Amino acid sequence: MTDMSMARHLEKKILYLQAKIQNLQSSLVYDPGTNAALLSLFRAQLEAKQEAMERLSNGIYGFCQECGKPIEADRLEVLPDTAKCLACAKKGLRSQDELELVY
């Protein structure tokens, strides 16, 4: 994926998440715990996408923020906002379940 197409992809995701957050904040609160959890999740996803856009504009997108090596292309295709290569993402994982989330 080219930088321009990645930027468009990330921009669409950012707009989508901003709308989801706005809709959730303005909706009637039927389950405050669920709404709070969803808001937290959407905000974290939005922040990750915004950080990816910043890396893209700074020319460092696609490079691991931990080791500096290029992030695998197939990993970026699936997780365009990832900031770590697979090897660095695996570090510090405590269980098989967490490891499966990295893939």
Sine and cosine of phi, psi and omega as CSV:
sin_phi,cos_phi,sin_psi,cos_psi,sin_omega,cos_omega
0.00,0.00,0.72,-0.69,0.00,-1.00
-0.97,0.25,0.27,-0.96,0.02,-1.00
-0.86,0.51,-0.65,0.76,0.00,-1.00
-0.91,0.41,-0.69,0.72,0.01,-1.00
-0.93,0.36,-0.56,0.83,0.06,-1.00
-0.91,0.41,-0.66,0.75,0.02,-1.00
-0.88,0.48,-0.70,0.71,0.03,-1.00
-0.89,0.46,-0.67,0.74,0.03,-1.00
-0.87,0.49,-0.74,0.67,-0.01,-1.00
-0.91,0.41,-0.63,0.77,0.02,-1.00
-0.88,0.48,-0.67,0.74,0.04,-1.00
-0.88,0.47,-0.68,0.74,0.02,-1.00
-0.90,0.43,-0.64,0.77,0.02,-1.00
-0.89,0.46,-0.74,0.68,0.02,-1.00
-0.88,0.48,-0.66,0.75,0.03,-1.00
-0.87,0.49,-0.74,0.67,-0.03,-1.00
-0.92,0.39,-0.61,0.79,0.05,-1.00
-0.88,0.48,-0.66,0.75,0.04,-1.00
-0.91,0.42,-0.67,0.74,0.02,-1.00
-0.88,0.48,-0.68,0.73,0.01,-1.00
-0.90,0.44,-0.72,0.70,-0.01,-1.00
-0.89,0.46,-0.70,0.71,0.02,-1.00
-0.89,0.45,-0.66,0.75,-0.02,-1.00
-0.92,0.38,-0.63,0.78,0.00,-1.00
-0.92,0.38,-0.53,0.85,-0.05,-1.00
-1.00,-0.05,-0.11,0.99,-0.02,-1.00
-0.98,0.19,0.33,-0.94,0.10,-1.00
-0.91,0.41,0.63,-0.77,-0.06,-1.00
-1.00,-0.02,0.98,-0.17,0.05,-1.00
-1.00,0.04,-0.59,0.81,-0.01,-1.00
-0.69,-0.73,1.00,-0.05,-0.07,-1.00
-0.82,0.57,-0.58,0.81,0.01,-1.00
-0.91,0.42,-0.70,0.72,0.02,-1.00
-0.91,0.41,-0.71,0.70,0.01,-1.00
-0.87,0.49,-0.67,0.74,0.01,-1.00
-0.90,0.44,-0.66,0.75,0.01,-1.00
-0.91,0.41,-0.68,0.73,0.02,-1.00
-0.91,0.42,-0.67,0.74,0.04,-1.00
-0.87,0.49,-0.69,0.73,0.02,-1.00
-0.88,0.47,-0.71,0.71,0.01,-1.00
-0.89,0.46,-0.76,0.65,-0.02,-1.00
-0.90,0.44,-0.63,0.77,0.02,-1.00
-0.91,0.41,-0.65,0.76,0.03,-1.00
-0.91,0.42,-0.66,0.75,0.03,-1.00
-0.91,0.42,-0.66,0.75,0.02,-1.00
-0.89,0.47,-0.71,0.70,0.02,-1.00
-0.87,0.49,-0.67,0.74,0.01,-1.00
-0.89,0.45,-0.65,0.76,0.01,-1.00
-0.93,0.36,-0.65,0.76,0.03,-1.00
-0.91,0.42,-0.63,0.78,0.05,-1.00
-0.91,0.41,-0.62,0.79,0.05,-1.00
-0.89,0.45,-0.65,0.76,0.04,-1.00
-0.89,0.46,-0.63,0.78,0.03,-1.00
-0.90,0.43,-0.69,0.73,0.05,-1.00
-0.89,0.46,-0.62,0.79,0.02,-1.00
-0.89,0.46,-0.71,0.70,-0.01,-1.00
-0.95,0.31,-0.39,0.92,0.03,-1.00
-1.00,0.00,-0.03,1.00,0.03,-1.00
0.98,0.20,0.27,0.96,0.00,-1.00
-0.91,-0.42,0.16,0.99,0.04,-1.00
-0.91,0.42,0.66,-0.75,0.04,-1.00
1.00,-0.04,-0.01,1.00,0.06,-1.00
-0.92,-0.40,0.69,-0.72,-0.03,-1.00
-0.87,0.48,0.77,-0.64,0.00,-1.00
-0.97,0.23,-0.15,0.99,0.02,-1.00
-0.99,-0.14,-0.77,0.64,-0.08,-1.00
-0.95,-0.31,-0.25,0.97,0.03,-1.00
1.00,0.09,-0.06,1.00,0.01,-1.00
-0.99,0.17,0.38,-0.93,0.05,-1.00
-0.88,0.47,0.64,-0.77,0.08,-1.00
-0.99,0.17,0.66,-0.75,-0.02,-1.00
-0.82,0.57,0.71,-0.71,-0.05,-1.00
-0.86,0.51,-0.66,0.75,0.00,-1.00
-0.92,0.38,-0.51,0.86,0.07,-1.00
-0.92,0.39,-0.70,0.72,0.03,-1.00
-0.91,0.42,-0.54,0.84,0.02,-1.00
-0.90,0.45,-0.64,0.77,-0.03,-1.00
-1.00,0.09,-0.63,0.77,-0.03,-1.00
-0.83,-0.56,0.97,0.24,-0.12,-0.99
-0.90,0.44,-0.29,0.96,0.00,-1.00
-0.98,-0.18,0.13,0.99,-0.01,-1.00
-0.91,0.41,0.57,-0.82,0.00,-1.00
-0.92,-0.39,0.05,1.00,-0.05,-1.00
-0.74,-0.67,0.55,-0.84,0.14,-0.99
-0.95,0.32,0.20,-0.98,-0.05,-1.00
-0.88,0.48,-0.67,0.74,-0.02,-1.00
-0.87,0.49,-0.70,0.72,-0.01,-1.00
-0.96,0.29,-0.54,0.84,0.03,-1.00
-0.91,0.41,-0.52,0.86,0.00,-1.00
-0.95,0.31,-0.46,0.89,-0.04,-1.00
-0.88,0.47,0.70,-0.71,0.09,-1.00
0.99,0.13,0.01,1.00,0.04,-1.00
-0.96,0.27,0.62,-0.78,-0.12,-0.99
-0.98,-0.20,-0.30,0.96,-0.07,-1.00
-0.57,-0.82,0.23,-0.97,0.05,-1.00
-0.89,0.45,-0.59,0.81,0.01,-1.00
-0.87,0.49,-0.70,0.72,0.03,-1.00
-0.91,0.42,-0.63,0.78,0.02,-1.00
-0.88,0.47,-0.65,0.76,0.01,-1.00
-0.91,0.41,-0.49,0.87,0.05,-1.00
-0.93,0.37,-0.42,0.91,-0.01,-1.00
-0.94,0.34,-0.56,0.83,-0.01,-1.00
-0.98,0.19,0.00,0.00,0.00,0.00
